[in-house]
Amino acid sequence: MAKRLFIGSLAYSATSAQLEELFSQVGKIASLNLITDKFSGQSKGFAFLEYATDAEADEAIKKFNNYELDGRKLVVNEARPKEDRPAGNSGRNFNSSKSW
């Protein structure tokens, strides 16, 4: 499997079709996932993309990092693995001795 790329700083109006058209200039896209709000369907301003080869992914980073799209400079880099997060209370300690 090729490198997974993170594409950030997208305009909220960005669409999957727009990203596919732009990033297909570098090579064959294996997968593209524009992250959207589950209630409104609006883009959250970032996406994940995979190419068929690592060479294509490296070329996309070089070509599109700081590329201006819809008035915003894109951030394109290799995606980091998803970190485990504690379940439940969003990391807050509700059992602390502080009184609010």
C-alpha positions as CSV (number, residue, x, y, z in Angstrom):
1,M,0.0,0.0,0.0
2,A,1.3,3.5,-0.9
3,K,1.7,6.4,1.5
4,R,-1.4,7.9,2.9
5,L,-1.4,11.7,2.6
6,F,-3.1,14.3,4.8
7,I,-4.5,17.4,2.9
8,G,-5.3,20.2,5.2
9,S,-6.3,23.9,5.2
10,L,-9.0,23.2,2.6
11,A,-11.8,25.7,2.1
12,Y,-15.1,24.4,3.5
13,S,-16.5,24.6,0.0
14,A,-14.0,22.1,-1.3
15,T,-15.5,19.0,-2.9
16,S,-14.2,15.4,-3.6
17,A,-14.5,16.0,-7.3
18,Q,-12.4,19.2,-7.1
19,L,-9.6,17.4,-5.1
20,E,-9.7,14.4,-7.4
21,E,-9.3,16.6,-10.5
22,L,-6.4,18.5,-8.9
23,F,-4.5,15.5,-7.4
24,S,-4.9,13.2,-10.4
25,Q,-2.5,15.5,-12.2
26,V,0.3,13.6,-10.3
27,G,-0.9,10.0,-10.7
28,K,-3.6,7.5,-10.2
29,I,-5.6,8.0,-6.9
30,A,-6.2,4.8,-5.0
31,S,-8.6,6.4,-2.5
32,L,-9.8,9.9,-1.5
33,N,-11.7,10.6,1.7
34,L,-12.9,14.2,2.2
35,I,-13.8,14.5,5.9
36,T,-17.3,16.0,6.4
37,D,-19.6,16.9,9.3
38,K,-22.0,14.0,9.8
39,F,-25.0,16.3,10.3
40,S,-24.5,19.1,7.8
41,G,-22.4,17.3,5.2
42,Q,-20.1,20.3,5.0
43,S,-16.3,19.7,4.6
44,K,-14.3,19.9,7.9
45,G,-11.4,21.4,5.9
46,F,-9.2,18.3,5.5
47,A,-9.0,15.0,3.6
48,F,-6.9,11.8,3.2
49,L,-5.6,10.5,-0.1
50,E,-3.7,7.5,-1.3
51,Y,-1.9,7.0,-4.6
52,A,-1.0,3.8,-6.3
53,T,2.7,4.3,-5.6
54,D,4.9,6.0,-3.1
55,A,6.6,8.0,-5.9
56,E,3.3,9.6,-6.8
57,A,2.6,10.4,-3.2
58,D,6.0,12.0,-2.9
59,E,5.5,14.0,-6.0
60,A,2.1,15.2,-4.7
61,I,3.7,16.5,-1.5
62,K,6.3,18.4,-3.5
63,K,3.8,19.8,-6.0
64,F,0.8,20.6,-3.8
65,N,2.2,21.6,-0.3
66,N,1.6,25.4,-0.1
67,Y,-0.4,25.2,-3.4
68,E,-3.2,27.8,-3.4
69,L,-6.7,26.5,-3.8
70,D,-9.8,28.7,-3.3
71,G,-7.7,31.4,-1.7
72,R,-6.1,29.0,0.9
73,K,-2.6,27.4,0.9
74,L,-2.9,23.7,1.2
75,V,-1.0,21.6,3.7
76,V,0.0,18.3,2.1
77,N,2.1,15.8,4.0
78,E,2.4,12.1,4.9
79,A,-0.5,11.2,7.3
80,R,0.5,10.1,10.8
81,P,-1.1,7.0,12.2
82,K,-4.3,7.6,14.2
83,E,-3.6,7.9,17.9
84,D,-5.7,6.0,20.5
85,R,-7.8,8.4,22.5
86,P,-9.3,7.7,25.9
87,A,-13.0,6.9,25.7
88,G,-15.7,8.7,27.3
89,N,-15.0,11.9,29.1
90,S,-12.9,13.7,26.5
91,G,-9.8,13.4,28.8
92,R,-11.4,15.4,31.6
93,N,-11.0,14.2,35.1
94,F,-14.4,14.6,36.7
95,N,-13.2,12.9,39.9
96,S,-10.8,15.7,40.8
97,S,-11.0,17.4,44.2
98,K,-11.5,20.8,42.6
99,S,-14.9,22.4,43.1
100,W,-16.2,24.7,40.5
